[in-house]
Amino acid sequence: MEIDLIIKSAKQKDQKAFNHLLDMFWDDVYGFQLKRTQNENDAEDITIQTFSRAFDRIETFNEAYTFKTWLITISKNIHIDLLRKEKNSISQVGLKYNREVFDILDESPSPEDKLITEQHLAKLLRDIKKLKPHYQEIINLRYFQELSYKEISDELNDPINNVKVKLLRAKKLLAEIILKK
């Protein structure tokens, strides 16, 4: 199928078109991010976020550009945003003995933080239980059992790209549940 027709179908919310775009461009975006991050998990996460954002905003895609370039630009911007967040977690204290000193924020949780985290986890688990069982299972395998896409694919006897799409859908549905509250 020609890329222009696939994009046109995707703009009409055709799920097969989304799957086709994911299959066609996953390796390009993932490879781009792997070179930038030097970390497979970060590259996967950013790639998933890239496709999620692209599919949410597919109607804004301008056909004057190539789809791959548009995806890579989205991916690059997501990575830059993540780097900015990391940079903001380090604060510059000032000059001491005529040299700059950086103080890394103490990120060890206080007892109150631990209690809040436990409460948030319990709430998250309740929200996950509101999803359909196959979405619960894929979130469990990826985030609680920390399996790779390949391991999940083997476990579910499903192609890797189907696993990626199901996980993407599960995360979007979970986000909708969480944001409704």
Secondary structure, 3 states (H helix, E strand, C coil): CCHHHHHHHHHCCCHHHHHHHHHHHHHHHHHHHHHHHCCHHHHHHHHHHHHHHHHHCHHHCCCCCCHHHHHHHHHHHHHHHHHHHHHHCEEEEEEECCEEEEEECCCCCCHHHHHHHHHHHHHHHHHHCCCCHHHHHHHHHHHHCCCCHHHHHHHHCCCHHHHHHHHHHHHHHHHHHHHCC
